[in-house]
Amino acid sequence: MEQQTRIRLADLKGNWSLVTGASSGIGLEFARQLAALGTHLVLIARREAALQELAGKLQQEYGIETLIIPADLSSPADLETIFSTVKARQIQPLLVVNNAGSGCVVDVANADRHVMTRMINLNVRSVTEISYYYLQEMIRNQRGGMINVASIVSFQPVTYMATYAASKAFVLHFTEAIAEEAAKWNLQVMALCPGTTRTEFFDSANAGDWLKRFKGMSAGQVVSTALRSFDAGKRVCVPGLKYKLISCVTRFIPRGYLTRASKSIFQKSLRSRPEQSTSQE
Ligand SMILES: NC(=O)c1ccc[n+]([C@@H]2O[C@H](COP(=O)([O-])OP(=O)(O)OC[C@H]3O[C@@H](n4cnc5c(N)ncnc54)[C@H](OP(=O)(O)O)[C@@H]3O)[C@@H](O)[C@H]2O)c1
């Protein structure tokens, strides 16, 4: 088979893309901006009604086809259902966006180990399985691309967000490494590392006050920067100058300082919840 050149955004028109966590926030914005490029969409999340509403709007506005798959990505059985459902429809996504993820602000004394394990299953296991499954399909087709959503916290340990930050460090390192491996087949793989983005993330992470303290970026800005970087062939994208600087500077700061600095920042989120004890300080 003839070796293809790496895909560009223009190639997505009339082909399929797959977006996880499409029911809100950054994933919903990926779905909107990709639909505007004319790509058909597989949309995955747990909230079926939200996916149906989005699919209806995108079909009407952009004339694309959609397949919605309500699924809990922290469940290995649901991952298999996704693979088999997409295959049964003979869909081979040209672009896969591993976006679904969740976080939790909590201290070691109060963390529920089952919640932490589900977070790892979602943020780490599902990203790993979906990446290998679809990259192998793309290698067979000699064509495709992937965007894995990591975070600005991928670059450092974060006190009171220990599991989340470590899971996102995995996503960044994993993605950079497979990007190098996949380049052999001209597959374009990129890690997206957003800073604070105005989505539902902080409510579900028990840090409802965060967006009052830090303005952050809109999901629209994050996704348009991500798609431009992907089109330019970048392997890591950190949207926003401030977050770019943070991602560079943290490489040179001692780890002990970073854990103490993040402790003082996230402590305020812990204290804003009356039911949460911050353990011995
Ligand atoms: N917001 C930020 O500041 C920020 C910064 C850096 C990185 N990120 C990352 O960006 C990604 C998107 O987050 P967001 O900010 O857009 O937050 P969000 O608005 O809370 O969106 C999270 C998405 O993931 C889906 N999801 C969560 N748990 C799931 C599960 N078990 N199975 C299937 N889908 C699940 C949610 O859908 P359902 O609830 O319908 O399942 C939703 O569509 C995440 O990976 C997050 O870690 C966010």
The ligand as an SDF file (V2000), in Angstrom:
LIG
                    3D

 48 52  0  0  0  0  0  0  0  0999 V2000
  -11.7580   22.3600   32.4020 N   0  0  0  0  0  0  0  0  0  0  0  0
  -10.4650   22.4510   32.6170 C   0  0  0  0  0  0  0  0  0  0  0  0
   -9.9760   23.4300   33.2090 O   0  0  0  0  0  0  0  0  0  0  0  0
   -9.5300   21.3750   32.1100 C   0  0  0  0  0  0  0  0  0  0  0  0
   -8.1560   21.6360   32.1490 C   0  0  0  0  0  0  0  0  0  0  0  0
   -7.2740   20.6640   31.6910 C   0  0  0  0  0  0  0  0  0  0  0  0
   -7.7570   19.4840   31.1920 C   0  0  0  0  0  0  0  0  0  0  0  0
   -9.1030   19.2380   31.1590 N   0  0  0  0  0  0  0  0  0  0  0  0
   -9.5410   17.9540   30.6210 C   0  0  0  0  0  0  0  0  0  0  0  0
  -10.4330   18.1990   29.5580 O   0  0  0  0  0  0  0  0  0  0  0  0
  -11.2590   17.0720   29.3780 C   0  0  0  0  0  0  0  0  0  0  0  0
  -12.6950   17.5350   29.2420 C   0  0  0  0  0  0  0  0  0  0  0  0
  -13.1190   18.1190   30.4470 O   0  0  0  0  0  0  0  0  0  0  0  0
  -14.0480   19.4020   30.5060 P   0  0  0  0  0  0  0  0  0  0  0  0
  -13.2860   20.4920   31.1230 O   0  0  0  0  0  0  0  0  0  0  0  0
  -14.7060   19.6310   29.2000 O   0  0  0  0  0  0  0  0  0  0  0  0
  -15.0950   18.9300   31.6210 O   0  0  0  0  0  0  0  0  0  0  0  0
  -16.6400   18.5500   31.5340 P   0  0  0  0  0  0  0  0  0  0  0  0
  -17.4380   19.6820   30.9920 O   0  0  0  0  0  0  0  0  0  0  0  0
  -16.9550   18.0290   32.8990 O   0  0  0  0  0  0  0  0  0  0  0  0
  -16.6760   17.3740   30.4720 O   0  0  0  0  0  0  0  0  0  0  0  0
  -16.2590   16.0720   30.7760 C   0  0  0  0  0  0  0  0  0  0  0  0
  -16.8120   15.1500   29.7000 C   0  0  0  0  0  0  0  0  0  0  0  0
  -16.3610   13.8200   29.9880 O   0  0  0  0  0  0  0  0  0  0  0  0
  -17.4960   12.9570   30.0640 C   0  0  0  0  0  0  0  0  0  0  0  0
  -17.2980   11.9150   31.0380 N   0  0  0  0  0  0  0  0  0  0  0  0
  -16.9710   12.0580   32.3560 C   0  0  0  0  0  0  0  0  0  0  0  0
  -16.9190   10.8580   32.9500 N   0  0  0  0  0  0  0  0  0  0  0  0
  -17.2150    9.9340   31.9850 C   0  0  0  0  0  0  0  0  0  0  0  0
  -17.3410    8.5340   31.9730 C   0  0  0  0  0  0  0  0  0  0  0  0
  -17.1340    7.7890   33.0830 N   0  0  0  0  0  0  0  0  0  0  0  0
  -17.6710    7.9210   30.8130 N   0  0  0  0  0  0  0  0  0  0  0  0
  -17.8960    8.6280   29.6950 C   0  0  0  0  0  0  0  0  0  0  0  0
  -17.7800    9.9770   29.6340 N   0  0  0  0  0  0  0  0  0  0  0  0
  -17.4550   10.6110   30.7770 C   0  0  0  0  0  0  0  0  0  0  0  0
  -18.6530   13.8630   30.4640 C   0  0  0  0  0  0  0  0  0  0  0  0
  -19.8780   13.3160   29.9870 O   0  0  0  0  0  0  0  0  0  0  0  0
  -20.9730   12.5580   30.8880 P   0  0  0  0  0  0  0  0  0  0  0  0
  -21.0150   13.2180   32.2230 O   0  0  0  0  0  0  0  0  0  0  0  0
  -22.2210   12.7230   30.0720 O   0  0  0  0  0  0  0  0  0  0  0  0
  -20.5080   11.1560   30.9270 O   0  0  0  0  0  0  0  0  0  0  0  0
  -18.3270   15.1300   29.6990 C   0  0  0  0  0  0  0  0  0  0  0  0
  -18.7970   15.0300   28.3810 O   0  0  0  0  0  0  0  0  0  0  0  0
  -10.9970   16.1550   30.5750 C   0  0  0  0  0  0  0  0  0  0  0  0
  -10.1410   15.1130   30.1880 O   0  0  0  0  0  0  0  0  0  0  0  0
  -10.3120   17.0640   31.5670 C   0  0  0  0  0  0  0  0  0  0  0  0
   -9.4720   16.3500   32.4280 O   0  0  0  0  0  0  0  0  0  0  0  0
   -9.9860   20.1510   31.6040 C   0  0  0  0  0  0  0  0  0  0  0  0
  1  2  1  0
  2  3  2  0
  2  4  1  0
  4  5  1  0
  4 48  2  0
  5  6  2  0
  6  7  1  0
  7  8  2  0
  8  9  1  0
  8 48  1  0
  9 10  1  0
  9 46  1  0
 10 11  1  0
 11 12  1  0
 11 44  1  0
 12 13  1  0
 13 14  1  0
 14 15  2  0
 14 16  1  0
 14 17  1  0
 17 18  1  0
 18 19  2  0
 18 20  1  0
 18 21  1  0
 21 22  1  0
 22 23  1  0
 23 24  1  0
 23 42  1  0
 24 25  1  0
 25 26  1  0
 25 36  1  0
 26 27  1  0
 26 35  1  0
 27 28  2  0
 28 29  1  0
 29 30  1  0
 29 35  2  0
 30 31  1  0
 30 32  2  0
 32 33  1  0
 33 34  2  0
 34 35  1  0
 36 37  1  0
 36 42  1  0
 37 38  1  0
 38 39  2  0
 38 40  1  0
 38 41  1  0
 42 43  1  0
 44 45  1  0
 44 46  1  0
 46 47  1  0
M  CHG  2   8   1  16  -1
M  END
$$$$
